[in-house]
Amino acid sequence: MTFKKIIGKIHLWLGLSTGLVVFVVSITGCLYAFQKEIQDALQPFRFSKVESREILPPSEFEKIARRQLPDAHLHAINYPGKGRSVEAILYGLNPEHYFIIYHNPYTAEVIHVQNMEETFFHWVLDGHYYLWLPPKIGQPITSYATLIFVFMIITGLVLWWPKNKAAAKQRFWFRWKNTTQWKRKNYDLHNILGFYSSVLLLIISITGIFFGIQWFTYLIYKGTGGEKELLFKEPVSQKNKSIGFKRPVTDLVWEKMKAEHPNAISLEVHAIESDSSAIGANVNTREDMYWSIDYRYFDQYTLEEIPVNHVYGRLKDANVADKLIRMTYDIHTGGILGFSGKVLAFLLSLVAASLPVTGFMVWWGRRTKNIL
């Protein structure tokens, strides 16, 4: 058996074993690509009229959020930007829940309470990450299927490579005639679209693996010079050094962050989790980006900043490897290139979804003695 035939067998059986998973992950990726733009267009409660008075501090929203949903776990108060409603984010795992309360920034009035688990895009994301299965089952399936898809792209390029110049003429573009049969067209769709999208699909696939396979992420991070911890570790506050502030410390952190980051587009302050936890806060100076978020942590008793040794710390302390990990989501969704990047990611996801379908049809056609 020749080398190409061996590669062909590997490509075939890997494709048949993971094709359905790749199709679901790709289609849900398409659906999720413009979730922010769609939700902004259909959900007016995400916006509030800009007024000349001062926006209220986090403690005002905390009080109302705790009264509104007393059994939910308050995670953070998020200020998404000028003209947007302030968001009280509440979620937890025992029992599992996820709510966002949208407030008027100037009065703290509740505009809308959204159960995020009941939204269409939460359903889409659940399919993308877990195939709508329990996370412990679904995540390994999607993650390793995506890893296999990486090998599929590589083996596909080997199979695509033409033997000679004559064969190359039909590998770079569609040369269809009125007499071209649909099986030939299907074969060309699989080969040609797969070839032109291969490099970018590799990037999207590899960044997708980062979310589900820790050893893979660790190898890439360390291989690019990473020296910090990848897993988040909760900083600890020192109760024995308490100053005894007269105002809510979350408000003081919010004011400190605003003063030190005057160009911030969004700002989030986390609620105090326990007597020993620190107050997490983050700001972002780039709209619709995640890699540029500056994460900071403060002692709840002294407001002293607590340094951390994981990748989600100060942006100024991030090296190339840290920024690569931070950019994973933005690269994966295309957001790193703005709206045009999202369009590109959407189209690439469509191509990725088509490859298992056209590949299966090629295999099925050959089983029925199809001659291309």
C-alpha positions in Angstrom: 0.0 0.0 0.0 1.4 3.4 -1.0 1.9 6.3 1.4 -1.0 8.2 0.0 -3.3 5.3 0.3 -2.3 4.9 3.9 -3.0 8.6 4.5 -6.3 8.2 2.7 -7.4 5.4 5.0 -6.4 7.5 8.1 -8.3 10.5 6.7 -11.4 8.4 5.9 -11.7 6.6 9.2 -10.9 9.7 11.3 -13.6 11.6 9.3 -16.2 8.9 9.7 -15.6 8.7 13.4 -15.7 12.4 14.1 -17.7 13.9 11.3 -21.0 14.4 13.1 -19.3 16.1 16.1 -17.3 18.4 13.8 -20.5 19.3 12.0 -22.4 20.2 15.2 -19.4 22.1 16.6 -19.0 24.1 13.4 -22.7 24.9 12.9 -23.1 26.1 16.4 -20.0 28.2 15.9 -21.7 29.8 12.9 -24.8 30.5 15.0 -22.8 32.0 17.8 -20.5 34.2 15.6 -22.7 37.3 15.8 -24.4 36.7 19.1 -23.5 40.1 20.5 -24.7 42.0 17.5 -28.0 40.0 17.3 -28.7 40.4 21.0 -28.0 44.1 20.9 -30.4 44.5 18.0 -33.2 42.4 19.7 -32.8 43.3 23.4 -33.3 47.0 24.1 -32.9 46.4 27.8 -29.1 46.1 27.2 -29.0 49.9 26.7 -29.8 52.9 28.9 -30.1 56.6 28.0 -27.0 58.6 28.7 -27.6 61.3 31.4 -25.5 64.1 32.8 -25.6 62.9 36.4 -23.2 60.5 38.1 -23.4 56.7 37.6 -24.0 54.8 40.9 -21.3 52.7 42.6 -21.4 48.9 42.7 -22.9 48.7 46.3 -26.2 50.2 45.1 -26.6 47.5 42.4 -25.4 44.8 44.8 -28.2 45.6 47.3 -30.9 45.5 44.7 -29.6 42.4 43.0 -29.5 40.5 46.3 -33.1 41.5 47.1 -34.2 40.6 43.5 -32.6 37.1 43.5 -31.9 36.2 47.2 -31.1 32.6 46.5 -28.6 33.3 43.6 -24.9 33.9 44.0 -23.8 37.4 43.1 -20.6 37.3 41.1 -19.9 40.8 39.9 -21.2 44.2 38.9 -20.3 45.0 35.3 -20.3 48.5 33.7 -20.2 47.5 30.0 -19.7 51.0 28.7 -21.3 54.4 27.9 -25.0 54.0 27.0 -25.3 50.5 28.2 -27.2 49.2 31.2 -25.2 48.1 34.3 -25.2 44.4 34.7 -25.4 42.4 38.0 -24.1 39.0 37.1 -25.2 36.1 39.3 -24.2 32.5 38.8 -23.2 29.4 40.7 -22.9 25.7 40.4 -24.8 24.4 43.4 -27.5 24.7 42.3 -26.5 25.6 38.8 -27.8 29.1 37.8 -26.9 32.0 35.7 -28.8 35.4 35.7 -28.0 38.9 34.5 -30.0 41.8 36.0 -29.9 44.9 33.9 -30.1 48.2 35.8 -30.4 51.8 35.0 -26.9 53.2 35.7 -28.2 56.3 37.4 -31.1 55.0 39.5 -30.2 51.3 39.9 -33.8 50.6 38.7 -34.2 47.0 37.5 -34.9 47.2 33.7 -34.9 43.4 33.0 -34.0 40.1 34.7 -32.6 37.6 32.2 -32.2 33.9 33.0 -29.2 33.2 30.7 -29.8 29.5 30.7 -33.1 29.9 28.9 -31.6 32.0 26.1 -31.1 30.7 22.5 -27.4 31.5 22.5 -26.8 29.7 25.8 -28.3 26.6 24.1 -26.1 27.1 21.1 -23.0 27.5 23.3 -24.0 24.4 25.2 -24.0 22.5 22.0 -20.7 24.0 20.9 -18.9 23.0 24.1 -20.7 19.9 25.2 -23.0 18.6 22.4 -25.8 19.2 24.9 -24.4 16.4 27.1 -23.2 16.7 30.7 -19.9 18.8 30.6 -17.8 15.9 31.9 -18.9 13.8 29.0 -19.5 16.4 26.2 -16.3 18.5 26.6 -13.8 15.6 26.1 -15.8 14.5 23.0 -15.8 17.9 21.4 -12.2 18.7 22.4 -10.6 15.5 21.1 -12.8 15.5 18.0 -11.4 19.0 17.3 -7.9 17.6 17.8 -8.6 14.8 15.4 -10.0 17.4 12.9 -6.5 19.1 13.0 -5.0 15.8 11.8 -7.8 15.6 9.2 -6.8 19.0 7.8 -3.1 17.9 7.6 -3.9 14.5 6.0 -6.4 16.3 3.7 -3.6 18.5 2.4 -1.4 15.5 1.7 -4.3 13.9 -0.3 -5.0 17.2 -2.1 -1.4 17.6 -3.3 -1.5 17.0 -7.1 0.8 14.4 -8.8 1.6 16.6 -11.7 0.8 19.9 -13.4 -2.2 18.4 -15.3 -3.8 17.3 -12.1 -3.1 20.6 -10.4 -5.4 22.4 -12.9 -8.5 20.9 -11.1 -7.2 21.4 -7.6 -7.0 25.2 -7.4 -10.4 26.2 -8.8 -13.7 24.9 -10.0 -13.8 23.9 -13.6 -17.4 23.0 -14.0 -19.3 22.6 -17.2 -22.9 22.0 -18.0 -22.2 18.3 -18.2 -20.3 18.1 -14.9 -22.0 15.6 -12.6 -23.0 16.5 -9.0 -20.5 13.9 -7.7 -17.7 15.7 -9.4 -18.9 19.0 -8.0 -19.2 17.6 -4.5 -15.6 16.2 -4.8 -14.3 19.7 -5.9 -16.2 21.4 -3.1 -14.6 19.1 -0.5 -11.1 19.4 -2.0 -10.9 23.1 -3.1 -12.8 24.6 -0.2 -10.8 22.4 2.2 -7.5 23.6 0.6 -8.1 27.3 0.7 -9.5 27.3 4.2 -7.0 24.8 5.7 -4.5 27.3 7.3 -7.2 29.4 9.0 -9.2 26.3 10.0 -6.1 25.0 11.7 -5.8 28.2 13.7 -9.5 28.2 14.7 -9.3 24.5 15.6 -6.1 24.7 17.6 -7.4 27.7 19.6 -10.6 25.8 20.2 -8.7 22.9 21.7 -7.2 25.3 24.3 -10.6 25.5 26.0 -10.9 21.8 26.6 -7.6 20.0 26.8 -5.3 21.3 29.5 -2.2 19.3 28.6 -2.4 20.7 25.1 -2.7 24.2 26.3 0.1 23.7 28.8 2.5 22.4 26.0 1.8 25.3 23.8 2.1 27.8 26.6 5.4 26.4 27.9 6.7 26.0 24.4 6.2 29.7 23.7 8.0 30.8 26.8 5.2 30.9 29.4 6.3 30.9 33.0 3.1 31.5 35.0 0.3 29.3 36.2 -2.5 28.6 33.7 -5.2 27.9 36.3 -6.7 30.7 38.3 -5.9 30.8 42.0 -7.9 32.9 44.3 -5.8 35.6 46.1 -6.2 35.8 49.8 -7.0 38.9 51.9 -5.3 39.4 55.3 -8.1 40.0 57.9 -5.6 40.8 60.7 -4.6 44.0 58.9 -8.1 45.4 58.7 -8.3 49.2 58.4 -12.0 49.4 58.9 -13.3 51.5 55.9 -16.5 53.6 56.4 -17.7 53.0 52.9 -18.2 49.7 51.0 -14.9 48.5 49.8 -16.3 47.5 46.4 -17.1 51.1 45.8 -13.6 52.2 46.8 -12.1 49.6 44.4 -14.4 50.9 41.6 -13.3 54.5 42.2 -9.7 53.5 42.3 -10.0 51.6 39.0 -11.8 54.5 37.4 -9.1 56.9 38.5 -6.2 54.7 37.3 -7.9 53.7 34.0 -9.5 56.9 32.6 -9.6 55.4 29.1 -11.5 52.2 30.2 -14.4 51.3 28.0 -15.7 48.7 30.4 -15.2 48.0 34.1 -16.2 45.1 36.3 -15.9 44.8 40.1 -16.4 41.4 41.7 -18.5 40.8 44.8 -16.8 39.7 48.0 -17.0 35.9 48.1 -15.8 35.2 51.7 -13.9 36.6 54.6 -10.6 35.6 53.1 -11.2 36.4 49.4 -9.8 39.3 47.5 -11.8 41.8 45.5 -11.3 41.1 41.8 -11.7 43.9 39.3 -10.9 44.3 35.6 -11.0 47.0 33.0 -10.8 46.9 29.2 -9.7 49.7 26.9 -10.6 47.8 23.7 -14.2 47.2 22.8 -15.2 43.6 22.0 -11.7 42.3 22.8 -10.8 40.0 25.7 -7.0 39.7 25.5 -6.6 43.4 26.5 -8.5 43.0 29.8 -6.4 44.2 32.8 -7.1 42.0 35.8 -6.4 43.3 39.3 -7.0 42.0 42.8 -7.2 43.9 46.1 -7.2 43.0 49.7 -10.7 43.6 51.0 -9.4 44.9 54.4 -6.6 47.2 53.3 -7.2 47.8 49.5 -3.6 46.8 48.9 -3.1 45.3 45.5 -2.3 41.6 45.5 0.1 40.3 42.8 -0.8 37.0 41.2 1.3 34.4 39.3 -1.2 33.3 36.8 -1.9 34.5 33.2 -5.0 36.5 34.3 -3.2 39.3 36.0 -1.9 42.8 35.0 -1.7 43.3 31.3 1.6 45.2 31.6 3.2 42.1 33.2 2.1 39.7 30.4 4.8 38.4 28.1 4.3 36.9 24.6 3.1 33.5 25.8 0.7 35.1 28.3 -0.8 37.3 25.6 -1.1 34.3 23.3 -3.2 32.5 25.9 -5.2 35.7 26.5 -5.8 36.1 22.7 -7.1 32.5 22.3 -10.8 33.5 22.5 -10.4 36.5 20.2 -8.5 34.5 17.6 -11.0 31.6 17.8 -14.0 33.8 17.2 -12.3 36.1 14.7 -12.9 39.1 17.0 -9.1 39.8 17.0 -9.8 41.4 13.5 -13.0 43.2 14.6 -16.3 42.7 12.8 -14.6 41.6 9.5 -12.8 38.9 11.5 -16.2 37.6 12.8 -17.5 37.4 9.2 -14.4 35.4 8.3 -14.8 33.1 11.2 -18.5 32.6 10.3 -17.6 31.7 6.7 -14.8 29.3 7.9 -17.2 27.6 10.3 -19.6 27.1 7.4 -16.8 25.5 5.3 -15.8 23.3 8.3 -19.4 22.1 8.7 -19.6 21.3 5.0 -16.4 19.2 4.9 -17.8 16.2 6.9 -20.9 16.3 4.6 -19.1 16.5 1.3 -16.4 14.0 2.6 -19.1 11.5 3.5 -20.7 11.9 0.1 -17.4 11.3 -1.6 -16.9 8.1 0.4 -20.5 7.0 -0.2 -20.2 7.7 -4.0 -17.1 5.5 -4.2 -18.9 2.7 -2.4 -21.5 2.8 -5.1 -18.7 2.5 -7.7 -18.7 6.2 -8.6 -16.0 7.2 -11.1 -14.9 10.8 -10.7 
